[in-house]
């Protein structure tokens, strides 16, 4: 009853008749965006999308998670257009529409140095976002993007006015393997020259995904849009499993982000879900506790992908995002 009584977000579409509403409202809005590329570290070509508003109130940079693309966040951009923010989204190296790092198997998730992601973000902000003056600059980052954003806030404390971290990948959930064992295996594999090989249990994307009990969201409609529509119709964005090298460097980056959380002076809103099987909530708690100004909001019943959850959960998430950004837009 409490969820029903709370206000619904202004532009959010419903899971009821979701596919048609997406095609009628979100897709035309997304198609009006600007799509281009810039050169990241090592001259790797990175793709981005921008949705600029005339009388804007600021800029919002949206960062995707592992094996994702900016196209997945079209609905989020559509939802928050009432805030008057110009939105900028980039695909990180090796993901989405951006250039792949490895030859041979473009699905392998790999990075030579985790801070390459951070430096690419810095270049994106300096060479793309700041080309147009903005009163304020904000970040909304999910999962892997959340770890990248955390490291960015620690390295470049004056570049962003406020940040929202959605289920940030500050410590990967390694399942039945204790983190120390998982890291040791990843480090050993990398040291033995297997850093570009799929890690144990990882491999190419399943061509026949299906919605099941332990997926990343309770929303079959939003899951289906990504898994059964956007990915198949944009095969160049397909990503598979993690390599030993990526796993090693991502675990190190999460640990470093936690250790250096006190360096974060930027106001942070932490969005934490109840049923996460991909990242550790304890790491989020630690980071938020030690960061300068961090507010955590806990969403009961939500899984890892808070931004594509069911309407009841997702609209509460959007309301919190909207309230937080308005606070720092002043």
N, C-alpha and C positions, 0 to 999 in steps of 0.2 A: 504493500500500500504506500509505503514511503517513496519508493521509486516512481510509482505512478503519479504521485502528488507533486513531484519535483518538476521544474520547467524543462521542456524539450529544447534542444538546440535549434536555432533559427532555421538553418538550411539543411539539417540532416535528413537524409531519406530513410525510409523504413525498410526493414527486412521483408515486409509484406509487399509482394510484387517487386522485389528488389531489382531483378535483372532488367525489367522494363524501365523502372525509375532511373537506374544508372544510365541506361542508353538515352533516355529523354532529357536528363538534367546534368549528370556528371560528365558524360562523354563530350557533349557540345562545349561545356565550359573548359574542359581539359584541352580540347582541340584548338582553342584560342590562345594557348600558351605559346611562348617562344622557346624553341629547341635548338641548342647549339653545342659547341664543344670548346674546351680549353686544354692547354698542355699542363699536365701534372708533373711531379718529380720524375726525372729521367725522360721527359718529353712524351710520356704516355698520354694518349688522347682520352680525355674524360668528358662524358656527355652530361648535359644539365638541362633543366627546364626552368623557366621563369614565368611568373604570373604577376605582372606589375599593375598597380592601381594608380590612377591619376592623382587624386588628392590623398595619398597614402598617409598612414599613421606611423609607419615604420616598416622594417623588413623582417621576415621570418625565414630562417634556413631550416629545411627539413631533411633529416639524415636517416637513411634506411638501415635495416638490419642485415645480417648475413644472408647471402643468397637471394637478396631482394633487388628491387629497382625503384627509381622514383615514380614509375608509373603506378605502383601499388598505392601511392599516397594521393592519387587524384581526388578521391572522395574527401580526404581530410582537408585539402586545399579548398575544395568546393564548400565544405561545411563552415569554414571559418572566414569566408570572404567578407562577412559583415563587420569584421574587426578593422577592415581597411588596410590590412597589411599586404605589402608586396611579398610574394612567396618565391623562394629560390630553392631548388632541389637538385642535388648532384648524385650521379652514380659513382661510387668509389671504384678505384682501380680493380680490375678483375671481375666486376659485377655489372649487371644490367646491360645498358647500351654502351658502356665504356670499354676501352680496349682491354683485352685479356693479357695477363702477365706471362702465362705459360703457353708454349706451342704444343701441339699434339692433342691435348684434351682440354678444351676451353671450359669444361665444367669444374675442373679442380679448383678448389678455393685455396689460394696461396698468396702470401705476401712476403717479400724479402725482409722487410722491417716494418713493424706495426706503425711506427711513427711516420711512415710514408703516407698513411691515411691522414694523419694529423697535418702534415705539411701540404698535402693536396687540398685539404679544407682551408688552410691559411691562404693558399694561392687563389682558391675559389672566392673567398671573401674579398681579398684585395683586388683581384683582377676582373671579377664579374659583379659581385654584390655591391661593392663600393663605387662602381662606376657612376651610379646614381646616388646622390646624397640621401641619407636616411636619418630621421630624427632618433630612431632607436634600432638596434639590431638584436634579434632574438634567435635562439636555436630550439628546435623540437627534434629530439633524436631517440630512435628506438633501438634497443638491444645492442648489437655491435656498434651501431651509430652512437649509442649512449656512451660506450667506452671511449670511442674516438672523441666525442664531445667533452668527456671528463678530462682526458689528456690535453685537449685543446685549451680548456679553461685553466688548466694548471700551467701550461706553457705561455699562453697569451691572455692574461687576465684582463686586459683593457679592451679587447676587441668586441665583446658581446655584453649587452646590458642585462640579460637574464636568460636562463636556459631551463628547458623541461626535458627530463630524462625518463623515458618510458621503458620500464623493465630493462635497465641498462646491463650490459654484459660485463659486469665488474668481477664476476667469478663464474666460470662455466660450470654447469652441473655435469659432472662426469659419471653420473649414474652409480653403478655397482663398484666402480673403481675409485678408491680414495684419491683426492686431488693430487697428492704427492706421487702416487703410483702413475696416474695418468700423465702427469708432467714428465716424470722420469722416462716413460715410454716414448713420449713425443720428442723429448730432448735426445734420447738415445737414437731414435730413428733418424732425426735430423743430423746428428753427429756422424752417423754411418752413411750419410749421403742419400738418405731416403726422404729428405725434407719435402720433396715435390711429389711423393707418393701419397695416395689416399691413406689416411690413418685407419687403424683397426676399426672395422665395423662401418667404414665410410665408403662411398662409391658414387657413381653417376646418379642423377635424378631418376626416380621411379616414373616411368612413362604412364603408369595407370594409378595415380594417387586416388585415395578414397577417404571420405570423411569418417572418422572413427572416434572412439571415446577419448583417446589420449592425444588428440590433435592440439594445435596451439590456440584454438578459440572455440567457443560454443556456437558461433554463428556459422551455420552451414552455408547460408547465402553469400556471406562475404568471403568465406574460405573458397567456395566454388568459383567466385568471380576471379580470384587470383590464380588458383590452381588449375581450373578447367577452362578458363577463357583467356585471361591476360597472358599467361605463360605460353600456352599452345599457339596463340596468335602472334606472339612476339618471340619466336624460338631463339633469337640472338641473346635474350636475357637469361636463358637457362643456366643455372648453377647447380652443382652437385654437392658432394660432401667435402669435408675439410681434409687437408693434407697434414702430415706431421709438423711441417714447418709452420703452417698457419696456427695450428693448435698450440704449439710451443710459444710462439710470439704473442698470441692472444692471451694466454694464461699469464705471461709475464707482464703484459700491458695492463691487465686487470689488477694484478697485485701492485703494480707501480701506481696506478690511479688511486687505489685505496690508501697506500702509504703516503701519498702526497696530497690527499684530500684537503688538508689544512691550507694549502696554497690557493684554494678556490675561494675567491672573494665575491664572485658573481652570484647573485641570488639564483637558487635552484629549486625547482619543483620536481620532486621524485614521485613518479607514478608506479606504485607497486601492486602486483596482482597476488591473489591468494593461492592459485594453483599453478605455479610455475615449475616446469620440469626441465627447463633449459638454462636458467641462470639461478644463482644462489641469492635469496633475499637477505641473508645475513651480511653479504658483501655490500648490498645496497644500504642496509642499516648502518654499517660501519662508515661508509663514505658520507652519508647524510649527517651522521653524528659529528664527524670531524670537519666537514666543510663549513665555511664561514656562515652562510645564510641558506639553510636547506629545510624545506618543508616537505614532509612525506605524506602522501594520501594513499590509503590502502583500499583496494577495491575487492570487496567480498564477492566470491563466485567467479572472478575473472581468471582467465588463463594468460599465458605469456603475451599474446598479441592483443593488448588492451585496445589498440586503435582500430581493430576490426572485430570487436566483440559484438555481442547481442545489443539490440537497441537500448535496453534498460541500463546496461552497464556503460555502453559507449556514450550515451548522451550525458551521463554523469561525468565521464572523463572529459568530454568536450566542454561542459560547463566549468569544470575546474581549470582547464587550459585557458578558456576565455577569461575567467576571473583573474587568473594569475597574470596573464599578458596585459590586461587592462590596468592592473595595478602599477605595472612598470612602464606603461605607455605614457603616463602622466608626466 
